[in-house]
Amino acid sequence: RRGVERVLVVVDGGHRGAEAERVRAAFVDHGFVRADHVVLARDATPASLARAVEESAKLSALHPAREVLLLTVVVGKAGEARGSFLLGDTQKPLDELFAALAEVPAIARVAFSDLCDARATRGFAISAGTSSAHLAATGPCSSPSSTDTWLTGLGGAADTNDDHQTSVAESFQFLVEEARARGEVDVSVTASTAVSYTHL
């Protein structure tokens, strides 16, 4: 069955270990992924991030690729370079991480990144294709974080059609609506034409 086996990679770029642990716990507790199919890289370094990618590949290889949904969550601080995040003092382009993860055998891929930046206004972007989706959040390093709001949505609050499942599109819409409800009127939203209805 397509995507029946989930592998979750959680990357903490530094100082957001508690959020990374909440991501791991939420996905396991809600039954999205088995506890032994989670790779958690806390206070990640370039070396430990490479090991996390290798471990995710090993977990994926336990199943036929057509049965694997690869989930990636990145929490951290935005780097100076556009589209990068900090690993200690090192700036890591998200595209490099996703390119490495693209080598992990899977039928579909869903990624969520929350890179805070004290100088930025709240913004969300979703890019999706036929077998992949990336939900990206940027904004100030404040509470509640976009990650915590997203996890609330995955817990059922984003299930707008009451099918007891949450799609990428539903979780994206929930993030935007919650930010606007908090009065963050400068929220920016961009989405590809192919919004993903993949279920998490």
SERO-4910 file (N, C-alpha, C, O; in steps of 0.05 Angstrom, whole numbers):
BEGIN
 pado doro    nc1    nc2    nc3   cac1   cac2   cac3    cc1    cc2    cc3    oc1    oc2    oc3
  Arg    A     17    -24      0      0      0      0     17     25      0     38     26     14
  Arg    A     10     45    -16     26     69    -19     28     84      8      8     91     21
  Gly    A     53     89     16     58    107     39     48     96     65     44    112     84
  Val    A     44     70     67     33     59     92     54     59    114     48     60    138
  Glu    A     80     58    106    102     58    126    113     87    126    122     97    105
  Arg    A    114     99    150    124    127    152    151    127    166    155    113    186
  Val    A    169    142    155    195    147    168    196    177    174    192    193    156
  Leu    A    201    184    199    202    212    207    230    221    214    243    208    230
  Val    A    240    243    202    265    255    208    260    282    221    248    299    208
  Val    A    269    286    246    265    312    259    292    324    264    310    312    276
  Val    A    296    349    254    322    362    256    318    387    273    303    405    267
  Asp    A    334    389    295    335    412    312    361    426    306    383    416    312
  Gly    A    359    450    293    383    464    285    398    477    309    420    487    305
  Gly    A    386    476    332    399    487    356    380    503    373    365    520    363
  His    A    380    498    399    364    513    419    334    509    416    318    524    427
  Arg    A    325    489    400    296    484    398    291    454    402    273    442    390
  Gly    A    307    442    420    305    414    425    278    406    437    268    385    431
  Ala    A    266    424    454    240    417    466    219    415    445    202    398    446
  Glu    A    220    433    425    200    432    403    205    407    386    185    394    378
  Ala    A    230    400    381    236    376    365    225    351    380    214    333    367
  Glu    A    227    351    406    217    328    421    186    328    420    174    306    419
  Arg    A    173    351    421    144    352    418    135    342    391    114    329    389
  Val    A    150    348    370    144    337    344    145    307    344    126    293    335
  Arg    A    167    296    354    170    267    356    147    254    371    135    235    362
  Ala    A    141    265    395    120    254    412     93    256    398     77    237    399
  Ala    A     87    278    385     61    282    372     57    262    350     35    249    348
  Phe    A     77    258    333     74    239    311     71    211    321     56    195    309
  Val    A     85    204    342     83    177    353     56    173    367     42    153    363
  Asp    A     49    193    384     25    191    400      0    190    383    -20    177    390
  His    A      0    205    361    -24    206    343    -24    183    324    -43    180    308
  Gly    A     -4    166    325     -4    142    308      5    147    279      1    131    262
  Phe    A     17    171    274     27    177    247     51    160    240     55    153    217
  Val    A     68    153    260     93    139    255     99    122    279     92    129    302
  Arg    A    113     99    274    121     82    295    146     94    309    162    107    297
  Ala    A    148     89    335    170    101    351    197     92    340    216    108    342
  Asp    A    199     68    330    225     58    320    231     67    292    251     59    280
  His    A    213     84    281    218     95    254    221    125    255    216    140    235
  Val    A    231    135    278    237    164    281    267    168    284    280    154    299
  Val    A    277    187    269    305    196    271    305    224    282    295    242    268
  Leu    A    316    229    305    316    255    318    345    265    320    361    253    334
  Ala    A    350    288    308    377    300    309    375    326    325    366    347    314
  Arg    A    382    325    350    381    348    368    407    364    366    429    353    363
  Asp    A    405    391    367    428    408    365    446    398    343    470    393    347
  Ala    A    434    394    320    448    381    297    473    396    288    474    420    289
  Thr    A    492    380    280    516    390    267    516    379    239    500    361    233
  Pro    A    533    389    221    534    377    194    539    347    195    527    332    179
  Ala    A    556    338    214    562    309    215    537    293    226    531    272    214
  Ser    A    524    303    247    501    288    257    478    289    238    462    271    237
  Leu    A    476    311    223    455    312    203    459    291    181    440    279    172
  Ala    A    484    288    173    490    268    153    484    240    163    474    223    149
  Arg    A    489    235    189    483    209    201    452    205    202    443    183    199
  Ala    A    437    226    207    408    224    208    397    216    181    379    200    179
  Val    A    408    228    160    400    220    132    406    191    127    389    176    116
  Glu    A    430    182    135    437    154    132    418    135    147    411    114    137
  Glu    A    411    143    171    394    127    188    366    125    175    353    104    176
  Ser    A    356    147    164    330    147    151    330    129    127    310    115    121
  Ala    A    352    128    113    354    110     90    353     81     98    341     65     84
  Lys    A    366     75    121    366     47    131    338     39    139    329     17    133
  Leu    A    323     57    152    296     51    160    278     47    136    261     29    135
  Ser    A    281     65    116    265     63     92    270     36     77    252     24     66
  Ala    A    296     28     77    303      3     63    291    -22     75    292    -43     62
  Leu    A    279    -19     99    265    -43    111    239    -49     96    228    -70    101
  His    A    230    -31     79    204    -34     66    208    -29     36    226    -15     28
  Pro    A    189    -39     19    189    -31     -9    185     -1    -11    169     11      4
  Ala    A    199     12    -29    198     41    -32    169     51    -36    162     72    -27
  Arg    A    153     35    -50    126     43    -56    108     45    -31     86     56    -32
  Glu    A    118     34     -9    102     35     16    112     56     35    101     59     57
  Val    A    132     72     28    145     90     47    137    119     42    139    129     19
  Leu    A    127    133     63    124    162     63    145    173     81    146    167    105
  Leu    A    162    190     70    184    202     85    175    230     95    168    247     79
  Leu    A    175    233    121    167    258    134    192    272    146    208    259    160
  Thr    A    195    297    140    218    312    150    208    338    164    193    353    152
  Val    A    218    343    188    211    367    202    237    380    211    254    368    224
  Val    A    240    406    204    264    421    211    256    445    227    240    462    218
  Val    A    267    447    251    262    471    268    289    483    275    308    469    281
  Gly    A    290    510    273    315    523    278    314    553    273    292    564    271
  Lys    A    337    565    270    338    593    264    347    597    235    364    582    225
  Ala    A    336    617    222    343    622    194    371    633    193    380    648    210
  Gly    A    386    625    172    413    635    167    412    661    152    390    670    143
  Glu    A    434    674    149    436    699    133    429    694    104    416    711     91
  Ala    A    438    672     93    433    665     65    404    656     62    394    641     78
  Arg    A    391    666     42    363    659     37    360    629     34    375    616     20
  Gly    A    340    618     48    334    589     46    353    572     62    355    547     57
  Ser    A    368    583     81    387    568     97    378    569    126    362    585    134
  Phe    A    390    550    142    385    550    171    412    545    184    431    535    172
  Leu    A    413    551    210    438    549    225    441    522    238    423    512    250
  Leu    A    465    511    235    474    488    249    498    497    265    521    495    256
  Gly    A    494    507    290    516    519    304    524    545    290    508    563    286
  Asp    A    549    546    281    559    569    266    558    565    236    566    582    221
  Thr    A    547    542    228    547    535    199    519    541    187    499    534    199
  Gln    A    519    553    164    494    557    149    490    533    130    507    526    114
  Lys    A    466    521    132    460    497    116    436    504     98    414    509    108
  Pro    A    439    504     72    416    508     54    396    485     57    403    462     57
  Leu    A    371    492     61    350    472     62    350    454     38    346    430     39
  Asp    A    355    466     14    355    450    -10    376    428    -10    372    407    -21
  Glu    A    399    433      4    419    412      6    409    389     22    414    366     16
  Leu    A    396    395     44    384    374     61    364    358     46    364    333     46
  Phe    A    346    372     32    325    358     17    336    342     -6    325    321    -13
  Ala    A    358    352    -18    371    337    -40    382    311    -29    381    290    -42
  Ala    A    394    311     -5    405    287      7    382    268     14    384    244      9
  Leu    A    360    278     24    337    261     31    323    250      7    309    230      8
  Ala    A    327    264    -16    314    254    -41    326    227    -49    314    213    -65
  Glu    A    349    220    -39    362    194    -45    350    172    -28    355    148    -33
  Val    A    335    179     -7    322    159     10    298    147     -5    280    163    -13
  Pro    A    297    121    -10    274    110    -25    248    114    -12    244    107     12
  Ala    A    229    127    -26    202    132    -16    183    139    -39    192    149    -59
  Ile    A    158    132    -36    138    138    -56    129    167    -55    120    178    -74
  Ala    A    131    179    -30    122    206    -26    138    219     -4    148    205     14
  Arg    A    139    246     -5    155    260     15    139    285     24    129    300      7
  Val    A    139    289     50    126    313     61    146    326     81    157    312     98
  Ala    A    150    352     77    169    366     95    156    390    107    139    403     95
  Phe    A    164    396    132    155    421    146    180    434    157    195    421    171
  Ser    A    184    460    152    206    474    163    196    499    177    178    513    166
  Asp    A    207    505    200    200    528    216    226    541    224    239    533    243
  Leu    A    234    562    209    259    576    213    253    604    223    245    621    208
  Cys    A    258    608    249    251    634    260    272    655    255    296    648    252
  Asp    A    263    679    254    281    702    248    269    726    261    247    735    254
  Ala    A    283    738    280    272    760    296    265    784    278    249    801    286
  Arg    A    277    785    255    273    808    237    249    804    218    241    823    204
  Ala    A    238    780    217    219    774    196    190    776    206    185    772    230
  Thr    A    172    782    188    144    780    194    135    751    188    149    736    175
  Arg    A    112    744    199    102    716    196     96    710    167     83    726    153
  Gly    A    106    688    157    101    681    129    100    651    126    113    636    141
  Phe    A     84    642    107     81    614    102     82    609     72     73    625     56
  Ala    A     94    587     64     95    579     35     91    549     33    102    534     50
  Ile    A     77    541     13     75    512      7     82    508    -22     73    522    -40
  Ser    A     99    488    -26    105    479    -53    100    450    -55    107    434    -37
  Ala    A     86    442    -75     77    414    -77     78    404   -105     72    419   -124
  Gly    A     84    379   -108     83    366   -134     66    341   -132     50    338   -113
  Thr    A     69    322   -150     53    298   -150     60    279   -128     43    264   -119
  Ser    A     85    281   -118     93    262    -97    108    275    -74    121    261    -58
  Ser    A    108    301    -73    123    315    -51    109    341    -44     95    353    -60
  Ala    A    114    350    -19    104    375    -10    122    386     11    133    371     27
  His    A    126    413     11    142    426     32    126    450     42    119    468     27
  Leu    A    120    449     67    106    470     81    126    486     97    138    475    116
  Ala    A    131    511     90    152    527    102    140    550    118    123    564    108
  Ala    A    150    554    143    142    576    160    166    593    167    187    582    173
  Thr    A    162    619    166    183    637    175    170    658    193    145    661    193
  Gly    A    186    672    208    174    693    225    190    696    251    211    684    254
  Pro    A    180    713    269    194    719    293    197    695    311    180    676    310
  Cys    A    217    695    328    222    673    347    205    678    372    216    686    393
  Ser    A    179    674    370    161    680    391    142    656    396    142    637    381
  Ser    A    128    657    418    109    636    425     80    646    421     74    669    428
  Pro    A     62    629    410     68    601    402     83    601    375     78    618    358
  Ser    A    100    582    372    115    579    347     97    567    326     76    555    332
  Ser    A    105    570    301     90    557    279     90    527    283     70    514    275
  Thr    A    111    516    293    112    487    298     91    478    317     77    459    312
  Asp    A     88    492    340     68    485    360     39    488    348     22    471    354
  Thr    A     35    509    333      8    512    320      3    490    300    -19    479    300
  Trp    A     23    482    285     20    460    265     14    434    280     -4    419    270
  Leu    A     27    429    302     21    404    317     -7    404    328    -20    383    329
  Thr    A    -17    427    336    -45    429    345    -63    421    322    -83    407    326
  Gly    A    -57    431    298    -73    424    275    -73    395    269    -93    383    263
  Leu    A    -49    382    271    -47    354    265    -62    337    286    -70    315    281
  Gly    A    -65    349    310    -80    335    331   -110    333    326   -124    320    341
  Gly    A   -119    345    304   -147    344    297   -160    371    291   -181    372    277
  Ala    A   -148    392    300   -160    419    297   -161    427    267   -177    444    260
  Ala    A   -143    416    251   -142    424    223   -159    406    205   -161    411    181
  Asp    A   -172    386    216   -188    368    201   -215    380    194   -236    375    207
  Thr    A   -216    397    174   -240    413    168   -262    396    155   -285    404    157
  Asn    A   -255    374    142   -277    358    129   -285    334    146   -300    317    137
  Asp    A   -275    333    171   -283    312    190   -280    283    180   -297    266    185
  Asp    A   -258    279    165   -253    251    156   -233    237    174   -223    215    168
  His    A   -226    250    197   -208    239    217   -180    235    207   -165    219    216
  Gln    A   -173    251    186   -146    252    176   -140    281    170   -157    298    166
  Thr    A   -114    288    170   -106    315    164    -87    315    140    -67    301    140
  Ser    A    -95    331    120    -78    333     96    -59    356     98    -61    373    116
  Val    A    -39    356     81    -20    378     80    -34    404     75    -28    424     88
  Ala    A    -54    404     57    -69    428     51    -84    438     76    -85    462     81
  Glu    A    -97    420     90   -112    428    114    -93    440    136   -100    460    148
  Ser    A    -70    427    139    -51    437    160    -40    465    152    -36    482    169
  Phe    A    -36    469    126    -27    495    116    -48    517    122    -41    538    132
  Gln    A    -73    511    115    -94    530    119    -98    536    149   -104    559    156
  Phe    A    -95    516    165    -98    520    194    -77    540    205    -83    557    221
  Leu    A    -52    536    196    -30    554    204    -36    583    197    -33    601    214
  Val    A    -45    587    173    -51    614    164    -74    627    180    -72    649    189
  Glu    A    -95    611    183   -119    622    197   -112    628    226   -122    648    237
  Glu    A    -96    612    240    -89    617    268    -72    642    270    -75    657    289
  Ala    A    -53    645    252    -36    669    252    -53    695    249    -49    715    263
  Arg    A    -72    694    231    -89    717    226   -108    722    250   -114    745    257
  Ala    A   -117    700    263   -134    703    286   -119    716    310   -132    729    327
  Arg    A    -93    713    310    -77    726    331    -71    755    325    -57    768    340
  Gly    A    -81    764    302    -77    792    295    -52    797    279    -44    820    276
  Glu    A    -39    776    270    -15    780    254    -23    786    225    -22    769    207
  Val    A    -31    811    221    -44    819    196    -24    820    173    -32    821    150
  Asp    A      2    820    179     22    821    157     30    794    147     50    791    133
  Val    A     14    773    154     21    746    145     22    745    115      4    755    101
  Ser    A     43    734    105     46    730     76     42    701     69     51    684     84
  Val    A     29    695     47     23    668     40     29    664     10     21    679     -7
  Thr    A     44    643      5     49    635    -23     43    606    -25     49    590     -7
  Ala    A     32    598    -48     26    569    -52     30    562    -81     23    578    -99
  Ser    A     39    538    -86     41    529   -113     12    522   -123     -6    521   -107
  Thr    A      9    518   -149    -17    512   -159    -25    484   -151    -49    477   -151
  Ala    A     -6    467   -144    -12    439   -137    -11    436   -107      8    424    -96
  Val    A    -31    447    -93    -32    443    -63    -36    414    -57    -53    400    -69
  Ser    A    -20    404    -38    -20    375    -34    -43    366    -15    -47    378      6
  Tyr    A    -57    345    -23    -77    333     -7    -68    307      5    -84    291     15
  Thr    A    -41    303      5    -30    280     19    -37    280     48    -35    301     61
  His    A    -46    257     59    -53    255     87    -28    249    103    -12    233     96
  Leu    A    -26    262    126     -4    258    144     -9    236    164      7    229    181
***
